[in-house]
Amino acid sequence: MDNALQADAILITNEVLSRYKISRSTLYFWSTPSRMPSYFTQPFPKPRINGSPKRWRMSDLLAWEENVGIKPEADQSVFPDDPAILQANAADHPGSHVGYTAP
């Protein structure tokens, strides 16, 4: 998606929850200054568009992410070549002897 189009996007509550892989109660905590994590420099932005469900401007979320140093779950890097992950995944298959050494 084009960055300008992405910044103009409107997200509803479920999309915000999905973006950060959080629950509604976590969203509440993030939005409340006295309950937000101590490493946040500012609370989660309030929805600025009236209606139900609540709606957020993507530009507000992107600015908050930049200020707080948070990356959405989907953007976080995954290490598909990590040997520990590959070994654990292969070991989950029936009949696999990955990670087993004979005594």
C-alpha positions as CSV (number, residue, x, y, z in Angstrom):
1,M,0.0,0.0,0.0
2,D,1.2,3.5,-0.8
3,N,2.5,5.3,2.3
4,A,0.2,8.3,1.7
5,L,-2.8,6.1,1.3
6,Q,-1.8,4.1,4.4
7,A,-1.5,7.3,6.5
8,D,-5.0,8.3,5.4
9,A,-6.5,5.0,6.3
10,I,-9.1,4.7,9.1
11,L,-8.9,1.7,11.4
12,I,-11.8,0.4,13.6
13,T,-11.2,-1.1,17.0
14,N,-10.8,-4.7,15.8
15,E,-8.3,-3.7,13.2
16,V,-6.3,-1.8,15.9
17,L,-6.4,-4.9,18.2
18,S,-5.3,-7.1,15.3
19,R,-2.5,-4.6,14.3
20,Y,-0.8,-4.9,17.7
21,K,-2.0,-8.4,18.7
22,I,-3.6,-7.1,21.9
23,S,-6.8,-7.4,23.7
24,R,-9.4,-4.7,24.4
25,S,-8.2,-4.5,28.0
26,T,-4.6,-4.0,26.9
27,L,-5.8,-1.2,24.6
28,Y,-7.5,0.4,27.6
29,F,-4.3,0.2,29.6
30,W,-2.2,1.6,26.8
31,S,-4.7,4.5,26.5
32,T,-4.7,5.4,30.2
33,P,-1.6,7.4,31.3
34,S,-1.7,6.0,34.9
35,R,-1.9,2.4,33.6
36,M,0.2,2.4,30.4
37,P,3.6,0.6,30.4
38,S,6.4,2.6,32.0
39,Y,8.5,2.5,28.8
40,F,5.8,4.4,26.9
41,T,6.6,8.1,26.5
42,Q,2.9,8.8,25.8
43,P,-0.4,7.0,26.0
44,F,-2.0,5.3,23.0
45,P,-3.9,7.9,20.9
46,K,-7.6,8.4,21.5
47,P,-9.9,7.6,18.6
48,R,-10.6,11.0,16.9
49,I,-13.5,9.9,14.6
50,N,-16.9,9.6,16.2
51,G,-19.0,6.5,15.8
52,S,-19.3,2.9,16.9
53,P,-17.0,1.0,16.7
54,K,-14.4,3.6,17.6
55,R,-12.1,4.7,14.7
56,W,-8.5,5.8,14.6
57,R,-6.6,7.6,11.9
58,M,-3.6,5.6,10.7
59,S,-1.5,8.7,10.7
60,D,-2.1,9.1,14.5
61,L,-1.1,5.5,15.1
62,L,2.0,5.8,12.9
63,A,3.0,9.0,14.8
64,W,2.5,7.3,18.1
65,E,4.5,4.2,17.0
66,E,7.4,6.5,16.0
67,N,7.3,8.4,19.3
68,V,7.0,5.4,21.5
69,G,9.3,3.1,19.4
70,I,6.7,0.4,19.0
71,K,6.4,-1.7,15.9
72,P,3.2,-3.6,15.1
73,E,3.4,-7.4,15.4
74,A,3.2,-7.8,11.6
75,D,6.2,-5.6,11.1
76,Q,8.5,-7.4,13.6
77,S,11.2,-9.4,12.1
78,V,11.0,-13.2,12.2
79,F,14.1,-15.3,11.8
80,P,13.0,-18.2,9.6
81,D,16.6,-19.5,9.3
82,D,17.2,-19.7,13.1
83,P,18.4,-23.2,13.8
84,A,16.6,-23.4,17.1
85,I,13.3,-22.6,15.5
86,L,13.9,-25.0,12.6
87,Q,14.8,-27.8,15.0
88,A,11.8,-27.2,17.2
89,N,9.5,-27.2,14.2
90,A,11.0,-30.4,12.7
91,A,10.9,-32.1,16.1
92,D,7.1,-31.6,16.3
93,H,6.5,-34.0,13.4
94,P,5.8,-37.6,14.2
95,G,8.7,-39.9,13.6
96,S,11.2,-37.1,13.5
97,H,14.4,-37.7,15.3
98,V,15.7,-34.2,15.0
99,G,17.6,-33.1,18.1
100,Y,17.9,-36.7,19.4
101,T,21.3,-38.3,19.8
102,A,21.7,-42.0,20.7
103,P,23.0,-42.6,24.2
